[in-house]
């Protein structure tokens, strides 16, 4: 069994017994996003807080705010 499959099964086992399919999918999506973000950090795909603030300001101006 792959590590990913074991991780998913462990995640599901930790959820309450009355969990819905939608709840499971939401948890899996959240896990996927966290894993992707951690991979980005490990591979240096990050920007500084100052850079982020500049991007947000530029976006807000382009949106007319």
MODELLER restraints for C-alpha pairs under 7 A, 6 or more apart:
rsr = mdl.restraints
at = mdl.atoms
rsr.add(forms.Gaussian(group=physical.xy_distance, feature=features.Distance(at['CA:12:A'], at['CA:24:A']), mean=6.81, stdev=0.5))
rsr.add(forms.Gaussian(group=physical.xy_distance, feature=features.Distance(at['CA:40:A'], at['CA:46:A']), mean=6.86, stdev=0.5))
